[in-house]
C-alpha cells in the first residue's frame, strides 16, 4: 500500500545527489558484558539481523511512476532483504579509533538506493580495546536527528541485566495515544504549500510582519538575530564532493557547565564558544580567517516560543537562530559573552512568534542557502551562514542493549553544497559528545578541530579563573 510523502521529506529526497547524500547517521560504542565469550559480537549481529518483524518505517522506500502522476510516494519493499541492511564488518589492524572513524567516513559517503528502504546498520568488531561499535545511517526523509536519538533510546535499558531488547528496526506494540499539544495541533494544520518550498511564507504566517520588520532590521544592520544577511565567505562555503570525513570526541558535561555557571551563560552557549574558538584557530592555521565573524545556524525547538529553550534542551528542531560566533575576537571570554548575547537575541525574536511564524522565518533564513546551490550561484549569492551547529539531547544515565553497556554515541550529519561542515553534539551519561562531518576535500585536516576544541575548553577555563 502506497502512502504520500510529506513536502519536507520530499524536499530532502529531491535535494539529494551524488555529492550531497541526505542521510543522518550515528556511531555507538558498547562494552561487552562481563563473561562475554568469543562469539559475543557475532551473536549481537545475529540478534540485530534475525528479528521476527520489521517496523513499517524501515520497510518503505520512495517511488514514483506514471501511476503516481510523477509524485513521490512511499511504497513497501516487497523483496525486503535484511542482509542488505544489517551488516557485520571488521576493522583492519591495529584497530584504533582512527580506523573506526575512517570506516564510518567511507560508509557515510555513499548514497542510499531508492529501490530499497533508506537505512543501513553495521555491527563493527576489531577494536583493539575489545569494544564493539554500531554505525547506522537513515535518510533524513525518514527521521531527523532528534527522532533517531529517541528511536535508539527506546530500545535501550537502564538495567544491565535486562535481555530481549529489540533491534531499533524491529516492530513493537504501538505506544498509547496521547492528546497533541496546542503547538502540535497548530503545526499539523499547516498547509502542504507552506512547507513545499524554501519560501513557503503564505497567509498562514499572518501576523509575521511586525516580527519580520524587527528581524530584518537587525539583519540589515549586521546585528544578531534569527535571520542572517551578513555571513562572510569562507572555505566552508563552496561546492562540495560526495566524500566525507568524520571526527568525534567527548568532554564531561560538568566541566562545560562549570564554565557556563561562572559566566552566567548556558551549556549550549559554551558548546558554541568551543566551536567558535576551534574554528578561529583552524582557519588561522589555513590562512583563511575572514575579518567578519562567522555565523552559525543553530536549530531550535518549537517550544522556544513558550520556554525560550533551544534544541539542546528538547523539542523538534524546526526553527533556527543565526548566531554570530565572534571569531573576529581573540579573547575566549569575549567570544562566549558575544555568543550568549546573540543566542538570547535570537530566542527573543522567536519568542514573539507562533510555531507557524517560526517555520516561515526559518524558511526565509534558509532560502539563500538553498537557492544559491540550486541556481549554481555559489560565489555570487552571499552565504546566509557558514556552518551548522546543533545539539541533540540524549539519555542522562547509563544505558544498555541486552547487557552491552553503551559508552559513547556520536552523531553524523549532512554537509550540503555551500555548507561543507556540520557539527552536531549529543549529551549522554554526563558527557557532551561531538560529531564533526565535513567534505573530505573542502575541509582539509578536519580531525585537527578536535584538538582545537579541547584547547578552547582549557582556554575558557583559564579565562574564567582569571
Buried (B, 14 or more C-beta within 10 A) or exposed (E): EEEEBEBBBBBBBEBBEEBBBBBBBBBBBBBBBEEBEEEBBEEBBEBBBEBEEBBEBBBBBBBBEEEEEEEBBBBBBEEBEBEEBBBBBEBEEEBBBEBBBBBBBBBBBBBBEBEBBBBBBBBBBBBEEEBBBBBBBBBBBBBBBBBBBEBBBEBBBEEBEEEEBBBBBBBEEEEEEEEEEEBBEBBEEBEEEBBBBBEBBBEBBEEBEEBBEBBBEBBEEBBBBBBBBBBBBBBBBBBBBBBBBBBBBBBEBEBBBBBBBEBEBBBBBBBBBBBBBBBBBBBEEBEEBBEBBBBBBBBBBBBBBBEBBBBBBBBBBBBBBBBBBBBBBEEBBBBBBBBBBBBBBBBBBBBBBBBBBBBBBBBBBBBBBBBBBEEEEBEEBBBBBBBBBBBBBBBEEBBBBBBBBBBBBBBBBBBBBBBBBBBBBBBBBEBBBBBBBBBBBBBBEBBBBBEBBBBBBEBBBEBBEE
